[in-house]
Amino acid sequence: MASSKAKKQRQKIAREGRRNPADNRSPFAFTDMRTRRTKTKKDQLYTIKHKNHDSQNGNDGFYVLLGNGFV
């Protein structure tokens, strides 16, 4: 595969004993600085960890006051 013109210039500078400009790059240039837009599976599990697990059976933890007592 062909090298770009800029890469050839960097290689020439390095051959001549001068500092390679690629070494001047910040370490942050190689990090992934994007933020997540949706929750991961682990985050989703932690949000529902302690919330009414029995709601599938109709018992969601809420009481309704009808007339003279709790139902």
PyMOL Python script that loads the backbone (N, CA, C, O; Angstrom):
from pymol import cmd

cmd.read_pdbstr("""\
ATOM      1  N   MET A   1       0.846  -1.173   0.000  1.00  0.00           N
ATOM      2  CA  MET A   1       0.000   0.000   0.000  1.00  0.00           C
ATOM      3  C   MET A   1       0.895   1.240   0.000  1.00  0.00           C
ATOM      4  O   MET A   1       1.950   1.246   0.634  1.00  0.00           O
ATOM      5  N   ALA A   2       0.489   2.247  -0.684  1.00  0.00           N
ATOM      6  CA  ALA A   2       1.297   3.452  -0.815  1.00  0.00           C
ATOM      7  C   ALA A   2       1.248   4.291   0.449  1.00  0.00           C
ATOM      8  O   ALA A   2       0.232   4.336   1.144  1.00  0.00           O
ATOM      9  N   SER A   3       2.362   4.957   0.737  1.00  0.00           N
ATOM     10  CA  SER A   3       2.429   5.866   1.880  1.00  0.00           C
ATOM     11  C   SER A   3       2.006   7.256   1.432  1.00  0.00           C
ATOM     12  O   SER A   3       2.226   7.661   0.291  1.00  0.00           O
ATOM     13  N   SER A   4       1.392   7.974   2.367  1.00  0.00           N
ATOM     14  CA  SER A   4       0.977   9.333   2.020  1.00  0.00           C
ATOM     15  C   SER A   4       2.194  10.252   1.979  1.00  0.00           C
ATOM     16  O   SER A   4       3.269   9.910   2.472  1.00  0.00           O
ATOM     17  N   LYS A   5       2.003  11.400   1.393  1.00  0.00           N
ATOM     18  CA  LYS A   5       3.091  12.363   1.273  1.00  0.00           C
ATOM     19  C   LYS A   5       3.542  12.833   2.658  1.00  0.00           C
ATOM     20  O   LYS A   5       4.736  12.999   2.905  1.00  0.00           O
ATOM     21  N   ALA A   6       2.578  13.044   3.555  1.00  0.00           N
ATOM     22  CA  ALA A   6       2.909  13.500   4.903  1.00  0.00           C
ATOM     23  C   ALA A   6       3.699  12.431   5.659  1.00  0.00           C
ATOM     24  O   ALA A   6       4.624  12.748   6.407  1.00  0.00           O
ATOM     25  N   LYS A   7       3.325  11.156   5.458  1.00  0.00           N
ATOM     26  CA  LYS A   7       4.036  10.073   6.139  1.00  0.00           C
ATOM     27  C   LYS A   7       5.471   9.970   5.627  1.00  0.00           C
ATOM     28  O   LYS A   7       6.397   9.730   6.402  1.00  0.00           O
ATOM     29  N   LYS A   8       5.652  10.152   4.322  1.00  0.00           N
ATOM     30  CA  LYS A   8       7.001  10.114   3.761  1.00  0.00           C
ATOM     31  C   LYS A   8       7.856  11.240   4.329  1.00  0.00           C
ATOM     32  O   LYS A   8       9.039  11.043   4.607  1.00  0.00           O
ATOM     33  N   GLN A   9       7.262  12.418   4.503  1.00  0.00           N
ATOM     34  CA  GLN A   9       8.005  13.541   5.081  1.00  0.00           C
ATOM     35  C   GLN A   9       8.400  13.243   6.530  1.00  0.00           C
ATOM     36  O   GLN A   9       9.513  13.563   6.948  1.00  0.00           O
ATOM     37  N   ARG A  10       7.482  12.627   7.303  1.00  0.00           N
ATOM     38  CA  ARG A  10       7.796  12.274   8.687  1.00  0.00           C
ATOM     39  C   ARG A  10       8.927  11.254   8.745  1.00  0.00           C
ATOM     40  O   ARG A  10       9.814  11.356   9.592  1.00  0.00           O
ATOM     41  N   GLN A  11       8.900  10.276   7.851  1.00  0.00           N
ATOM     42  CA  GLN A  11       9.944   9.253   7.831  1.00  0.00           C
ATOM     43  C   GLN A  11      11.300   9.870   7.459  1.00  0.00           C
ATOM     44  O   GLN A  11      12.335   9.481   7.999  1.00  0.00           O
ATOM     45  N   LYS A  12      11.282  10.816   6.549  1.00  0.00           N
ATOM     46  CA  LYS A  12      12.519  11.479   6.135  1.00  0.00           C
ATOM     47  C   LYS A  12      13.105  12.277   7.290  1.00  0.00           C
ATOM     48  O   LYS A  12      14.314  12.256   7.522  1.00  0.00           O
ATOM     49  N   ILE A  13      12.230  12.987   8.019  1.00  0.00           N
ATOM     50  CA  ILE A  13      12.685  13.769   9.171  1.00  0.00           C
ATOM     51  C   ILE A  13      13.284  12.847  10.224  1.00  0.00           C
ATOM     52  O   ILE A  13      14.310  13.174  10.822  1.00  0.00           O
ATOM     53  N   ALA A  14      12.655  11.697  10.457  1.00  0.00           N
ATOM     54  CA  ALA A  14      13.163  10.742  11.444  1.00  0.00           C
ATOM     55  C   ALA A  14      14.503  10.152  10.992  1.00  0.00           C
ATOM     56  O   ALA A  14      15.391   9.942  11.819  1.00  0.00           O
ATOM     57  N   ARG A  15      14.660   9.884   9.697  1.00  0.00           N
ATOM     58  CA  ARG A  15      15.914   9.349   9.190  1.00  0.00           C
ATOM     59  C   ARG A  15      17.061  10.335   9.369  1.00  0.00           C
ATOM     60  O   ARG A  15      18.203   9.941   9.607  1.00  0.00           O
ATOM     61  N   GLU A  16      16.741  11.625   9.253  1.00  0.00           N
ATOM     62  CA  GLU A  16      17.767  12.659   9.387  1.00  0.00           C
ATOM     63  C   GLU A  16      18.148  12.913  10.840  1.00  0.00           C
ATOM     64  O   GLU A  16      19.038  13.714  11.126  1.00  0.00           O
ATOM     65  N   GLY A  17      17.468  12.224  11.756  1.00  0.00           N
ATOM     66  CA  GLY A  17      17.834  12.349  13.161  1.00  0.00           C
ATOM     67  C   GLY A  17      17.024  13.378  13.933  1.00  0.00           C
ATOM     68  O   GLY A  17      17.246  13.564  15.130  1.00  0.00           O
ATOM     69  N   ARG A  18      16.111  14.034  13.284  1.00  0.00           N
ATOM     70  CA  ARG A  18      15.271  14.998  14.001  1.00  0.00           C
ATOM     71  C   ARG A  18      14.071  14.290  14.604  1.00  0.00           C
ATOM     72  O   ARG A  18      13.798  13.128  14.304  1.00  0.00           O
ATOM     73  N   ARG A  19      13.359  15.010  15.460  1.00  0.00           N
ATOM     74  CA  ARG A  19      12.226  14.415  16.170  1.00  0.00           C
ATOM     75  C   ARG A  19      11.040  14.192  15.215  1.00  0.00           C
ATOM     76  O   ARG A  19      10.693  15.059  14.413  1.00  0.00           O
ATOM     77  N   ASN A  20      10.439  13.011  15.327  1.00  0.00           N
ATOM     78  CA  ASN A  20       9.275  12.682  14.512  1.00  0.00           C
ATOM     79  C   ASN A  20       8.070  13.489  15.023  1.00  0.00           C
ATOM     80  O   ASN A  20       7.760  13.430  16.213  1.00  0.00           O
ATOM     81  N   PRO A  21       7.399  14.230  14.160  1.00  0.00           N
ATOM     82  CA  PRO A  21       6.248  15.029  14.611  1.00  0.00           C
ATOM     83  C   PRO A  21       5.115  14.184  15.189  1.00  0.00           C
ATOM     84  O   PRO A  21       4.304  14.693  15.961  1.00  0.00           O
ATOM     85  N   ALA A  22       5.047  12.915  14.832  1.00  0.00           N
ATOM     86  CA  ALA A  22       4.004  12.053  15.386  1.00  0.00           C
ATOM     87  C   ALA A  22       4.200  11.842  16.883  1.00  0.00           C
ATOM     88  O   ALA A  22       3.242  11.560  17.602  1.00  0.00           O
ATOM     89  N   ASP A  23       5.450  11.978  17.358  1.00  0.00           N
ATOM     90  CA  ASP A  23       5.729  11.834  18.788  1.00  0.00           C
ATOM     91  C   ASP A  23       5.236  13.043  19.581  1.00  0.00           C
ATOM     92  O   ASP A  23       5.131  12.971  20.805  1.00  0.00           O
ATOM     93  N   ASN A  24       4.935  14.134  18.916  1.00  0.00           N
ATOM     94  CA  ASN A  24       4.459  15.341  19.603  1.00  0.00           C
ATOM     95  C   ASN A  24       2.963  15.292  19.892  1.00  0.00           C
ATOM     96  O   ASN A  24       2.436  16.178  20.567  1.00  0.00           O
ATOM     97  N   ARG A  25       2.281  14.285  19.398  1.00  0.00           N
ATOM     98  CA  ARG A  25       0.838  14.217  19.583  1.00  0.00           C
ATOM     99  C   ARG A  25       0.483  13.987  21.043  1.00  0.00           C
ATOM    100  O   ARG A  25       1.194  13.295  21.773  1.00  0.00           O
ATOM    101  N   SER A  26      -0.601  14.565  21.441  1.00  0.00           N
ATOM    102  CA  SER A  26      -1.091  14.413  22.799  1.00  0.00           C
ATOM    103  C   SER A  26      -1.607  12.991  23.010  1.00  0.00           C
ATOM    104  O   SER A  26      -2.130  12.386  22.075  1.00  0.00           O
ATOM    105  N   PRO A  27      -1.470  12.449  24.216  1.00  0.00           N
ATOM    106  CA  PRO A  27      -2.033  11.111  24.453  1.00  0.00           C
ATOM    107  C   PRO A  27      -3.554  11.101  24.324  1.00  0.00           C
ATOM    108  O   PRO A  27      -4.150  10.045  24.113  1.00  0.00           O
ATOM    109  N   PHE A  28      -4.180  12.262  24.448  1.00  0.00           N
ATOM    110  CA  PHE A  28      -5.626  12.346  24.314  1.00  0.00           C
ATOM    111  C   PHE A  28      -6.075  12.188  22.862  1.00  0.00           C
ATOM    112  O   PHE A  28      -7.263  11.987  22.606  1.00  0.00           O
ATOM    113  N   ALA A  29      -5.156  12.274  21.918  1.00  0.00           N
ATOM    114  CA  ALA A  29      -5.509  12.110  20.508  1.00  0.00           C
ATOM    115  C   ALA A  29      -5.926  10.676  20.214  1.00  0.00           C
ATOM    116  O   ALA A  29      -6.637  10.421  19.242  1.00  0.00           O
ATOM    117  N   PHE A  30      -5.489   9.742  21.046  1.00  0.00           N
ATOM    118  CA  PHE A  30      -5.765   8.333  20.799  1.00  0.00           C
ATOM    119  C   PHE A  30      -6.865   7.776  21.696  1.00  0.00           C
ATOM    120  O   PHE A  30      -7.211   6.599  21.598  1.00  0.00           O
ATOM    121  N   THR A  31      -7.410   8.607  22.559  1.00  0.00           N
ATOM    122  CA  THR A  31      -8.464   8.127  23.454  1.00  0.00           C
ATOM    123  C   THR A  31      -9.830   8.339  22.816  1.00  0.00           C
ATOM    124  O   THR A  31     -10.014   9.203  21.959  1.00  0.00           O
ATOM    125  N   ASP A  32     -10.764   7.539  23.253  1.00  0.00           N
ATOM    126  CA  ASP A  32     -12.137   7.660  22.762  1.00  0.00           C
ATOM    127  C   ASP A  32     -12.874   8.619  23.694  1.00  0.00           C
ATOM    128  O   ASP A  32     -13.224   8.249  24.815  1.00  0.00           O
ATOM    129  N   MET A  33     -13.109   9.830  23.243  1.00  0.00           N
ATOM    130  CA  MET A  33     -13.701  10.859  24.095  1.00  0.00           C
ATOM    131  C   MET A  33     -15.211  10.972  23.909  1.00  0.00           C
ATOM    132  O   MET A  33     -15.836  11.890  24.438  1.00  0.00           O
ATOM    133  N   ARG A  34     -15.797  10.040  23.158  1.00  0.00           N
ATOM    134  CA  ARG A  34     -17.244  10.103  22.936  1.00  0.00           C
ATOM    135  C   ARG A  34     -17.988   9.666  24.184  1.00  0.00           C
ATOM    136  O   ARG A  34     -17.526   8.788  24.913  1.00  0.00           O
ATOM    137  N   THR A  35     -19.125  10.269  24.430  1.00  0.00           N
ATOM    138  CA  THR A  35     -19.946   9.863  25.557  1.00  0.00           C
ATOM    139  C   THR A  35     -21.007   8.891  25.060  1.00  0.00           C
ATOM    140  O   THR A  35     -21.434   8.944  23.907  1.00  0.00           O
ATOM    141  N   ARG A  36     -21.421   8.007  25.953  1.00  0.00           N
ATOM    142  CA  ARG A  36     -22.437   7.033  25.577  1.00  0.00           C
ATOM    143  C   ARG A  36     -23.797   7.713  25.490  1.00  0.00           C
ATOM    144  O   ARG A  36     -24.128   8.569  26.311  1.00  0.00           O
ATOM    145  N   ARG A  37     -24.560   7.335  24.513  1.00  0.00           N
ATOM    146  CA  ARG A  37     -25.880   7.926  24.339  1.00  0.00           C
ATOM    147  C   ARG A  37     -26.967   7.065  24.982  1.00  0.00           C
ATOM    148  O   ARG A  37     -27.998   7.590  25.401  1.00  0.00           O
ATOM    149  N   THR A  38     -26.750   5.760  25.063  1.00  0.00           N
ATOM    150  CA  THR A  38     -27.719   4.880  25.696  1.00  0.00           C
ATOM    151  C   THR A  38     -27.029   4.146  26.825  1.00  0.00           C
ATOM    152  O   THR A  38     -25.805   4.017  26.830  1.00  0.00           O
ATOM    153  N   LYS A  39     -27.800   3.667  27.775  1.00  0.00           N
ATOM    154  CA  LYS A  39     -27.229   2.960  28.900  1.00  0.00           C
ATOM    155  C   LYS A  39     -26.747   1.582  28.459  1.00  0.00           C
ATOM    156  O   LYS A  39     -27.315   0.960  27.561  1.00  0.00           O
ATOM    157  N   THR A  40     -25.689   1.128  29.114  1.00  0.00           N
ATOM    158  CA  THR A  40     -25.212  -0.218  28.859  1.00  0.00           C
ATOM    159  C   THR A  40     -26.123  -1.201  29.571  1.00  0.00           C
ATOM    160  O   THR A  40     -26.967  -0.805  30.375  1.00  0.00           O
ATOM    161  N   LYS A  41     -25.953  -2.473  29.277  1.00  0.00           N
ATOM    162  CA  LYS A  41     -26.780  -3.490  29.917  1.00  0.00           C
ATOM    163  C   LYS A  41     -26.576  -3.459  31.432  1.00  0.00           C
ATOM    164  O   LYS A  41     -27.535  -3.611  32.189  1.00  0.00           O
ATOM    165  N   LYS A  42     -25.340  -3.263  31.875  1.00  0.00           N
ATOM    166  CA  LYS A  42     -25.032  -3.228  33.305  1.00  0.00           C
ATOM    167  C   LYS A  42     -25.712  -2.027  33.965  1.00  0.00           C
ATOM    168  O   LYS A  42     -26.277  -2.160  35.051  1.00  0.00           O
ATOM    169  N   ASP A  43     -25.665  -0.858  33.323  1.00  0.00           N
ATOM    170  CA  ASP A  43     -26.329   0.323  33.879  1.00  0.00           C
ATOM    171  C   ASP A  43     -27.832   0.113  33.973  1.00  0.00           C
ATOM    172  O   ASP A  43     -28.468   0.527  34.942  1.00  0.00           O
ATOM    173  N   GLN A  44     -28.381  -0.519  32.982  1.00  0.00           N
ATOM    174  CA  GLN A  44     -29.819  -0.763  32.974  1.00  0.00           C
ATOM    175  C   GLN A  44     -30.212  -1.709  34.110  1.00  0.00           C
ATOM    176  O   GLN A  44     -31.243  -1.513  34.754  1.00  0.00           O
ATOM    177  N   LEU A  45     -29.388  -2.737  34.357  1.00  0.00           N
ATOM    178  CA  LEU A  45     -29.676  -3.668  35.441  1.00  0.00           C
ATOM    179  C   LEU A  45     -29.610  -2.988  36.799  1.00  0.00           C
ATOM    180  O   LEU A  45     -30.421  -3.283  37.677  1.00  0.00           O
ATOM    181  N   TYR A  46     -28.658  -2.082  36.984  1.00  0.00           N
ATOM    182  CA  TYR A  46     -28.527  -1.402  38.261  1.00  0.00           C
ATOM    183  C   TYR A  46     -29.671  -0.429  38.518  1.00  0.00           C
ATOM    184  O   TYR A  46     -29.993  -0.154  39.674  1.00  0.00           O
ATOM    185  N   THR A  47     -30.286   0.091  37.475  1.00  0.00           N
ATOM    186  CA  THR A  47     -31.398   1.023  37.697  1.00  0.00           C
ATOM    187  C   THR A  47     -32.645   0.298  38.172  1.00  0.00           C
ATOM    188  O   THR A  47     -33.480   0.899  38.848  1.00  0.00           O
ATOM    189  N   ILE A  48     -32.791  -0.976  37.837  1.00  0.00           N
ATOM    190  CA  ILE A  48     -33.984  -1.707  38.260  1.00  0.00           C
ATOM    191  C   ILE A  48     -33.669  -2.731  39.341  1.00  0.00           C
ATOM    192  O   ILE A  48     -34.482  -3.617  39.603  1.00  0.00           O
ATOM    193  N   LYS A  49     -32.499  -2.623  39.975  1.00  0.00           N
ATOM    194  CA  LYS A  49     -32.048  -3.621  40.924  1.00  0.00           C
ATOM    195  C   LYS A  49     -32.991  -3.771  42.118  1.00  0.00           C
ATOM    196  O   LYS A  49     -33.298  -4.895  42.514  1.00  0.00           O
ATOM    197  N   HIS A  50     -33.452  -2.675  42.692  1.00  0.00           N
ATOM    198  CA  HIS A  50     -34.244  -2.735  43.920  1.00  0.00           C
ATOM    199  C   HIS A  50     -35.673  -2.259  43.719  1.00  0.00           C
ATOM    200  O   HIS A  50     -36.313  -1.834  44.681  1.00  0.00           O
ATOM    201  N   LYS A  51     -36.174  -2.315  42.538  1.00  0.00           N
ATOM    202  CA  LYS A  51     -37.526  -1.813  42.290  1.00  0.00           C
ATOM    203  C   LYS A  51     -38.484  -2.972  42.066  1.00  0.00           C
ATOM    204  O   LYS A  51     -38.320  -3.731  41.111  1.00  0.00           O
ATOM    205  N   ASN A  52     -39.466  -3.118  42.919  1.00  0.00           N
ATOM    206  CA  ASN A  52     -40.613  -4.018  42.791  1.00  0.00           C
ATOM    207  C   ASN A  52     -40.430  -5.138  41.766  1.00  0.00           C
ATOM    208  O   ASN A  52     -40.945  -5.059  40.651  1.00  0.00           O
ATOM    209  N   HIS A  53     -39.707  -6.159  42.145  1.00  0.00           N
ATOM    210  CA  HIS A  53     -39.469  -7.274  41.237  1.00  0.00           C
ATOM    211  C   HIS A  53     -40.717  -8.125  41.001  1.00  0.00           C
ATOM    212  O   HIS A  53     -40.794  -8.862  40.018  1.00  0.00           O
ATOM    213  N   ASP A  54     -41.691  -8.021  41.905  1.00  0.00           N
ATOM    214  CA  ASP A  54     -42.861  -8.894  41.834  1.00  0.00           C
ATOM    215  C   ASP A  54     -44.003  -8.261  41.038  1.00  0.00           C
ATOM    216  O   ASP A  54     -45.145  -8.712  41.137  1.00  0.00           O
ATOM    217  N   SER A  55     -43.712  -7.232  40.259  1.00  0.00           N
ATOM    218  CA  SER A  55     -44.778  -6.539  39.539  1.00  0.00           C
ATOM    219  C   SER A  55     -45.356  -7.377  38.401  1.00  0.00           C
ATOM    220  O   SER A  55     -46.448  -7.081  37.917  1.00  0.00           O
ATOM    221  N   GLN A  56     -44.643  -8.420  37.966  1.00  0.00           N
ATOM    222  CA  GLN A  56     -45.164  -9.271  36.900  1.00  0.00           C
ATOM    223  C   GLN A  56     -46.364 -10.077  37.378  1.00  0.00           C
ATOM    224  O   GLN A  56     -47.210 -10.465  36.573  1.00  0.00           O
ATOM    225  N   ASN A  57     -46.444 -10.333  38.690  1.00  0.00           N
ATOM    226  CA  ASN A  57     -47.556 -11.094  39.248  1.00  0.00           C
ATOM    227  C   ASN A  57     -48.683 -10.178  39.720  1.00  0.00           C
ATOM    228  O   ASN A  57     -49.638 -10.648  40.338  1.00  0.00           O
ATOM    229  N   GLY A  58     -48.591  -8.921  39.448  1.00  0.00           N
ATOM    230  CA  GLY A  58     -49.634  -7.989  39.848  1.00  0.00           C
ATOM    231  C   GLY A  58     -49.379  -7.327  41.185  1.00  0.00           C
ATOM    232  O   GLY A  58     -50.085  -6.382  41.539  1.00  0.00           O
ATOM    233  N   ASN A  59     -48.393  -7.788  41.942  1.00  0.00           N
ATOM    234  CA  ASN A  59     -48.074  -7.193  43.228  1.00  0.00           C
ATOM    235  C   ASN A  59     -46.973  -6.166  43.011  1.00  0.00           C
ATOM    236  O   ASN A  59     -45.790  -6.506  43.024  1.00  0.00           O
ATOM    237  N   ASP A  60     -47.360  -4.913  42.812  1.00  0.00           N
ATOM    238  CA  ASP A  60     -46.373  -3.882  42.534  1.00  0.00           C
ATOM    239  C   ASP A  60     -46.018  -3.065  43.772  1.00  0.00           C
ATOM    240  O   ASP A  60     -45.304  -2.069  43.658  1.00  0.00           O
ATOM    241  N   GLY A  61     -46.495  -3.457  44.946  1.00  0.00           N
ATOM    242  CA  GLY A  61     -46.114  -2.780  46.165  1.00  0.00           C
ATOM    243  C   GLY A  61     -47.011  -1.622  46.530  1.00  0.00           C
ATOM    244  O   GLY A  61     -46.745  -0.948  47.525  1.00  0.00           O
ATOM    245  N   PHE A  62     -48.041  -1.361  45.790  1.00  0.00           N
ATOM    246  CA  PHE A  62     -48.942  -0.257  46.075  1.00  0.00           C
ATOM    247  C   PHE A  62     -50.239  -0.776  46.696  1.00  0.00           C
ATOM    248  O   PHE A  62     -50.705  -1.867  46.368  1.00  0.00           O
ATOM    249  N   TYR A  63     -50.809   0.018  47.595  1.00  0.00           N
ATOM    250  CA  TYR A  63     -52.074  -0.326  48.244  1.00  0.00           C
ATOM    251  C   TYR A  63     -53.136   0.677  47.827  1.00  0.00           C
ATOM    252  O   TYR A  63     -52.842   1.851  47.604  1.00  0.00           O
ATOM    253  N   VAL A  64     -54.338   0.217  47.725  1.00  0.00           N
ATOM    254  CA  VAL A  64     -55.459   1.089  47.361  1.00  0.00           C
ATOM    255  C   VAL A  64     -56.408   1.121  48.552  1.00  0.00           C
ATOM    256  O   VAL A  64     -56.787   0.076  49.081  1.00  0.00           O
ATOM    257  N   LEU A  65     -56.788   2.316  48.968  1.00  0.00           N
ATOM    258  CA  LEU A  65     -57.685   2.476  50.090  1.00  0.00           C
ATOM    259  C   LEU A  65     -59.116   2.514  49.561  1.00  0.00           C
ATOM    260  O   LEU A  65     -59.514   3.464  48.887  1.00  0.00           O
ATOM    261  N   LEU A  66     -59.885   1.472  49.874  1.00  0.00           N
ATOM    262  CA  LEU A  66     -61.271   1.405  49.446  1.00  0.00           C
ATOM    263  C   LEU A  66     -62.164   1.359  50.681  1.00  0.00           C
ATOM    264  O   LEU A  66     -62.048   0.454  51.508  1.00  0.00           O
ATOM    265  N   GLY A  67     -63.034   2.316  50.796  1.00  0.00           N
ATOM    266  CA  GLY A  67     -64.007   2.327  51.887  1.00  0.00           C
ATOM    267  C   GLY A  67     -63.372   2.417  53.244  1.00  0.00           C
ATOM    268  O   GLY A  67     -62.906   3.483  53.646  1.00  0.00           O
ATOM    269  N   ASN A  68     -63.346   1.279  53.979  1.00  0.00           N
ATOM    270  CA  ASN A  68     -62.917   1.334  55.368  1.00  0.00           C
ATOM    271  C   ASN A  68     -61.587   0.623  55.638  1.00  0.00           C
ATOM    272  O   ASN A  68     -61.203   0.512  56.802  1.00  0.00           O
ATOM    273  N   GLY A  69     -60.877   0.143  54.636  1.00  0.00           N
ATOM    274  CA  GLY A  69     -59.626  -0.531  54.929  1.00  0.00           C
ATOM    275  C   GLY A  69     -58.748  -0.708  53.692  1.00  0.00           C
ATOM    276  O   GLY A  69     -59.089  -0.294  52.584  1.00  0.00           O
ATOM    277  N   PHE A  70     -57.649  -1.315  53.925  1.00  0.00           N
ATOM    278  CA  PHE A  70     -56.709  -1.572  52.825  1.00  0.00           C
ATOM    279  C   PHE A  70     -57.084  -2.842  52.085  1.00  0.00           C
ATOM    280  O   PHE A  70     -57.584  -3.798  52.678  1.00  0.00           O
ATOM    281  N   VAL A  71     -56.841  -2.841  50.811  1.00  0.00           N
ATOM    282  CA  VAL A  71     -57.107  -4.016  49.986  1.00  0.00           C
ATOM    283  C   VAL A  71     -55.803  -4.502  49.429  1.00  0.00           C
ATOM    284  O   VAL A  71     -55.775  -5.491  48.696  1.00  0.00           O
TER     285      VAL A  71
END
""", "prot")
cmd.dss("prot")
cmd.show_as("cartoon", "prot")
cmd.util.cbc("prot")
cmd.orient("prot")
